[in-house]
């Protein structure tokens, strides 16, 4: 299957999930996972596991898929990133990947692990563009920091909309 076809199929299932059919999305994501599996292209595995985590009912299952997503992202070396059209997407996913892991650990009552991934999310978020995606991820990081008693609402990013 061509790489674009896989990402297109993932995107279609994401739209299904966002439309509210979580269970059907989970089943379709699992079918895709069965096709690409543990040896599929890391970009596909990362993206698929990242979204599949959001369809899980149990926090431990969500954590397992988020860990798979991070592992796949880490497999993309600089050489492989240069070959992949999805390189910028993977770099932009790192803050979200760590943020999701932090949230998973909060749900599981593992605050130290949550704080570790929250710090990693904040560090990775410095590379995000000043756009709606970047602003949204930074805001989500700040909200979780406040929830965990870490830092202040704007941390070292300055006020909303201010360039860093």
C-alpha positions as CSV (number, residue, x, y, z in Angstrom):
1,X,0.0,0.0,0.0
2,X,1.4,3.4,-0.9
3,X,2.3,5.7,2.0
4,X,-0.2,8.3,0.9
5,X,-3.0,5.7,0.9
6,X,-2.2,4.7,4.5
7,X,-2.3,8.2,5.7
8,X,-5.5,8.9,3.8
9,X,-7.1,5.9,5.4
10,X,-6.0,7.0,8.8
11,X,-7.4,10.4,8.2
12,X,-10.7,9.0,7.1
13,X,-11.0,7.0,10.3
14,X,-10.0,10.1,12.3
15,X,-12.9,12.0,10.7
16,X,-15.2,9.1,11.7
17,X,-14.0,9.3,15.3
18,X,-14.4,13.1,15.4
19,X,-17.9,12.6,14.1
20,X,-18.7,10.6,17.2
21,X,-18.4,7.0,16.2
22,X,-15.7,6.1,18.6
23,X,-16.3,2.3,18.6
24,X,-16.4,2.0,14.8
25,X,-13.3,4.2,14.6
26,X,-11.5,1.9,17.1
27,X,-12.4,-1.2,15.0
28,X,-11.2,0.4,11.8
29,X,-8.0,1.6,13.4
30,X,-7.3,-1.9,14.7
31,X,-8.0,-3.3,11.2
32,X,-5.4,-0.8,9.8
33,X,-3.0,-1.8,12.6
34,X,-3.4,-5.4,11.6
35,X,-2.4,-4.5,8.1
36,X,0.6,-2.3,8.9
37,X,1.5,-4.0,12.2
38,X,4.7,-3.7,14.3
39,X,6.9,-3.7,11.2
40,X,5.1,-1.0,9.2
41,X,6.6,2.3,8.4
42,X,7.2,4.2,11.6
43,X,5.3,7.3,10.4
44,X,2.2,5.1,9.8
45,X,2.6,3.3,13.1
46,X,3.1,6.6,15.0
47,X,0.1,8.3,13.5
48,X,-2.2,5.3,13.8
49,X,-1.2,4.5,17.4
50,X,-1.5,8.2,18.3
51,X,-5.1,8.3,17.2
52,X,-6.0,4.8,18.3
53,X,-5.1,5.8,21.8
54,X,-7.9,8.3,21.8
55,X,-10.5,5.6,21.1
56,X,-9.6,3.5,24.2
57,X,-11.9,3.0,27.1
58,X,-9.3,2.1,29.7
59,X,-6.5,4.5,30.7
60,X,-3.9,1.6,30.7
61,X,-4.9,0.7,27.1
62,X,-4.6,4.4,26.1
63,X,-1.2,4.5,27.6
64,X,-0.1,1.4,25.8
65,X,-1.1,2.9,22.4
66,X,0.5,6.3,23.3
67,X,3.7,4.5,24.1
68,X,3.6,2.7,20.8
69,X,3.2,6.0,19.1
70,X,6.2,7.5,20.8
71,X,8.3,4.4,20.1
72,X,7.5,4.6,16.4
73,X,8.3,8.3,16.3
74,X,11.6,7.6,17.9
75,X,12.4,5.1,15.2
76,X,12.4,7.8,12.6
77,X,16.1,8.8,12.5
78,X,17.2,11.9,10.8
79,X,18.1,9.9,7.6
80,X,14.6,8.3,7.5
81,X,13.0,11.7,8.3
82,X,14.7,13.2,5.3
83,X,13.2,10.5,3.1
84,X,9.7,11.0,4.5
85,X,7.2,13.6,3.4
86,X,5.8,13.3,6.9
87,X,8.9,14.5,8.7
88,X,7.5,17.8,9.7
89,X,4.4,16.1,11.0
90,X,6.4,13.7,13.2
91,X,8.4,16.6,14.7
92,X,5.2,18.5,15.3
93,X,3.6,15.5,17.0
94,X,6.3,15.1,19.7
95,X,4.8,17.8,22.0
96,X,1.4,16.1,21.6
97,X,2.8,12.6,22.1
98,X,4.4,13.6,25.4
99,X,1.4,15.6,26.5
100,X,-0.9,12.6,25.8
101,X,1.5,10.4,27.9
102,X,1.5,12.9,30.7
103,X,-2.3,12.9,30.7
104,X,-2.4,9.1,30.6
105,X,-0.1,8.9,33.6
106,X,-2.3,11.5,35.5
107,X,-5.3,9.2,34.9
108,X,-3.4,6.3,36.3
109,X,-2.3,8.2,39.4
110,X,1.4,8.3,38.3
111,X,2.2,12.0,38.9
112,X,6.0,11.7,38.6
113,X,5.8,10.0,35.2
114,X,3.2,12.6,34.2
115,X,5.5,15.5,35.2
116,X,8.4,13.9,33.3
117,X,6.4,13.8,30.0
118,X,4.9,17.2,30.7
119,X,8.5,18.6,30.8
120,X,9.3,16.8,27.6
121,X,6.2,18.1,26.0
122,X,7.0,21.7,27.0
123,X,10.6,21.4,25.6
124,X,9.4,19.9,22.3
125,X,6.7,22.5,22.0
126,X,9.3,25.2,21.6
127,X,9.8,24.1,18.0
128,X,6.1,24.4,17.2
129,X,5.0,27.1,14.8
130,X,3.0,30.1,15.9
131,X,-0.3,28.8,14.5
132,X,-3.5,27.4,15.8
133,X,-2.1,23.9,16.2
134,X,1.0,25.2,18.2
135,X,-1.1,27.5,20.3
136,X,-3.6,24.7,21.1
137,X,-0.8,22.3,22.1
138,X,0.9,25.0,24.2
139,X,-2.4,25.8,25.9
140,X,-3.1,22.2,26.7
141,X,0.4,21.8,28.2
142,X,-0.2,24.9,30.4
143,X,-3.6,23.6,31.5
144,X,-2.1,20.2,32.6
145,X,0.8,22.0,34.3
146,X,-1.7,24.0,36.3
147,X,-3.6,20.8,37.2
148,X,-0.3,19.2,38.4
149,X,0.8,22.4,40.2
150,X,3.7,22.9,37.8
151,X,4.6,26.4,36.7
152,X,2.2,29.1,35.8
153,X,-0.4,29.5,33.0
154,X,2.1,30.8,30.5
155,X,5.4,29.4,31.7
156,X,8.3,30.7,29.7
157,X,6.2,31.1,26.5
158,X,4.9,34.6,27.5
159,X,1.3,35.6,27.1
160,X,-1.0,34.1,24.5
161,X,-0.3,35.3,21.0
162,X,3.2,36.7,22.1
163,X,6.0,35.5,19.9
164,X,8.7,33.5,21.7
